[in-house]
C-alpha cells in the first residue's frame, strides 16, 4: 500500500485539477493495477484519513462507480459537496 498511495494521491489530484471524477476501474489502471478496482476500498479509506489529517477534502469522493457515477456505498458524507471542495482546494493550490 505504501507504493500505491502516493501514486493514487497524485492521480486523484490531477482528476481534481481537471474538475472530473474517475471510476474505480480507471483508477485501478492509473495505479498500474496495484489493486483490483474492487479492492480499492481500504486504500481509499487510508487516503481519505490522510486527507483529513492534512485538512484537505477527501480525494476519495472523486472515485465513482461506473454504473452510477456515484461513490461507492461505503462513502460517508455528501459526495457532491466533497467533490466541489476538492476542485476548489486543488485549484487554489495550483494558483499559489
N, C-alpha and C positions, 0 to 999 in steps of 0.2 A: 504494500500500500504506500510505503514511503516514496517509491519511484513514481507511482501513478498519480498521487495527489497534486504535486506541482504541475504536472502536465495537464491534469484535469482543470486545475485552477486557471492556468494560462488559457486553455481553450475556452473556458466559460467567460473569462474576462473579454476575450475577442468577441464572443457572442453578445455580451452586454454592450460593448462599444458599437456593435452593429445594430443594437436595439432589436435583437431577434431572440428566438428560443431555439433549442436544439432537442432532437429526440434522444431517447436513451440509446437507441441503435447507433445514431450518428455520433453521439459522444463516445460510445464504445470504440468506434472506428477512429475517432480523433485521438484516443489514448492508446492507439495501436493494439486494441483488443486485449489490454492487460486484464480487463474484466469483461465478462459477457454482459450484454446490455441488461439482462435480467438479474445480474448480481451487482448492480451499481448502487443499491440502497445503502449499504453500510459505508462505502467510501463517500457517498454524498452526505450522509449524516455527519461523518468526521469533517468533511469540508465545510458544512454548514456551521458546525461548532467553531471551527477556526475563524470563519467569517464573523460570527458573533463576538468572539474573543477580541477581534480587531475592530469592533464597532462598524462592521460593514454589513450591508444587506446580504442575505443568503443567496449565493450563486446557484444553489440547488433549485431555486424557484424557476430557473431558466430551462431546466430539463423537463421535457414533456413526453407524454405517451404519443406514439404515432397515430393511434386510432381516435384520440380525443383532443389532442393538442393541449392537454392539461397535465400538470404534475401528477405523479402517482398518488395513490390513496394515502400513503404514509406522510405526505407533505402536510405540515401543520401550519395554519395561518392563511392569510389572504394572498394567494399566489399572484394575482394581478397587481396588487399593491406592491408586493415584494419585487416583482419584475420591474415595475416602474422605478422603484427605489434603486435597483441595480443599474438601470440605464442612466439615471441621473448621477449616481455616485461615481460610476466609472467615467462618464463623460466629463464630470468636474475634475477628476484626477488627470484626465488626458489634457485638459486645458492648463493645468498647473505646471 
